[in-house]
Amino acid sequence: MEQTKITASNRDDFYRNVYPVVGMDKSELINLDTLPGHKVIVDSAGWYYEKHFADHKIVKFEHLQSCKNYQLDRSQVDYIFTDTKVPAVNIENSVLLLDHSNYLKYKNVKELKETITYLLEKIQSNHIILRMSTINLNDSRFENRIQNLSNINPDNCVITVFNYNTHVLHVEMRTKKNYDFN
């Protein structure tokens, strides 16, 4: 089997396949109108969200490989990251959004949890939304999958929404607040 090369003639189609968000109508996107504060969109075509939700403060993180492969314009990206380095950005009251992120594909549940934990350490969001295809999950049998996925939340987070079907996983988490009463 020969690997498909990204060329000028197939770049847009390839990008649409890798990032299905780009082919969605506004009604199919995660509704940013219901979310407070800045939206930090990681490897999920943040520029496309920005196009549909122009009145929101959106911070766009894109993977270096995606920027190269799809020749993303500088206006489409605020921060570039790699598999080993994510810029540290502290945006108070922000929502971390991972909508069909290519960065999360083919990871098992343990790796997803580690990746989300790492992103939270770097980006400091207090609300996390994850939506991804379940076809690309690298995990065990179906009977173990739901139990494993329910443990996807990082240690300092609590799951507030958990929707799973045979095609899509949608999880929302919030970071726990610690109060000092002294």
N, C-alpha and C positions, 0 to 999 in steps of 0.2 A: 504494500500500500504506500503510495507516494503522498507526502505531506503537501498540503496546499500552500502555495506561496502567495503572500499578499502583494498585489500589484495595483497600479493606478486604476486599472479597469474593474477590479473586484473589491477594492478597499471598502467602499460604502456597504456593499452587501455582506462582506465578511464582518465588518464592525456591527451591523445589525444582528447577525447571528450570535456573535460573542456577547454583545450587550443588548439583550432583548428590550430593555427599557426604551431604546431609541425608536423602536417600532410601535410603542404604545401611545394611545391617545391620552390626553390629560386626565380623563376619568379613570384610566387604568393605573396611573402613577399613584404613589403614596401621597395622600392629600396633605400638603404642607400647610394648608390653611388652618388645620386643626392642631398644629404643633407650635409651641411658643419658642421665642428666641431664634438664634442663628441655627442654620441647618448645615451640618458638616457632612458632605456627601463623599463617600470614599469609593473610588473605582466603580462608579455606577452612572457614568455619563452625567455628571453634575451640570454640565453646560446645557444638557437637554432639559433638566429640571428648571434651570435658571430661565430658559426660554419660555417655559410654561408658567412659572411662578415668579415673574419679574419683580414683583413688589416684596419679595422675601430676601433676607440676608442669607446668601448661600456661599459657603466656603467649599471649593472643589479640590479634592485630592485625587490625583490620577497616577496610576502605576507608570513607571518609566518606560516599560516595554510597550504599554498601550500608546503612550505619547509617540514613541518611535514608529510602531507598526501602522498606526492610523493617522500619523502626521497631524496630531492635534495642535491647533493654533494656541499661542500663549494666552489668548483671551479665554480659552476653554478650560484653563487650569490655573489654580491658585498655588497649589503645592504638588510637588512630585515626590513619590516615594518608591522604594524598592522592597524586595522581599525581606531584606535585613535592616532597613532603616526607614523610619517614619519620622518626619519633622515633629518636634514637640511644639504644640500650639495650645494655649490655654484660653478657651473661649467659654466664659461663664454662661450658664443656662442654655447650653447648646444641645442639639439633638444629633446624634451620630447615626447616619443613615447608610445602610449597605443593602442596596436594592439590586439583586441579581449580579452581585460583584464577581467579576472574573477572578479576583484575588482569593476568593473563598472556595472556588471550584476544586473538586477532587480532594478536599480535606476531610478527615474523619472528625467525629464529634470532639475528641480531645484536642485536635489541632484547631478546630473552630473556636473552642473555648480559649485556648492559648492566644490565638490571633485577636479575638475580641478583647481579651484582657490587656494585651500589648497596645492595641489601638486606644483603649480607654486611658492607659497610663500616659500615652503621648498626647491625646487630644482633650482629655479631661471633660468629657460630656457627662451629663447626668441622666440622659434618656437615650436609649439605643433601640433602633428599629432594624431588624434583619429580615429580608425577604429573599428567598433563593429557591432555585429548582431543586427538588429532592432527587432527581435523576442523577445528578453529579456528585452526590454524597458518597464518600469513600467510607462505607461502614458495613456492618454485619447484616445479618438477616433481618427481615421486616419485623419479626417479633421483638427483637432487641432494639430496633431503631427508635421507637417512641420513648422507651425508657431512657435510652442514651440521650436523645434530643432534649428531654426534659431537664437534663443536667448540663445544658449548654451554657448556662449563665455563669459569669465570673463570680468569684467569691464575694465581692462587695456589691452584688446586684441581686435584684429580685425580679422574676418574670411576672409581667402584668398581663400580657396577651400571648397566647400560644395557640396558633391555628396550623393544623397539619392536614394535608391531603396527599394523595398519591403523586401530585405534581409540584406543589409549592409548600414551603415552610414559611410561616410569618410569625416572628417572635418580637415582642416588645419587652424591654427591660428598663428598669430604673436603678440608679445607684442608691445604695442605702445612705441615709443621712445619720450622722453621729452628732449627738447633742451632749454638750458638757454643762451639767447642772451645778457645777461648783462656782 
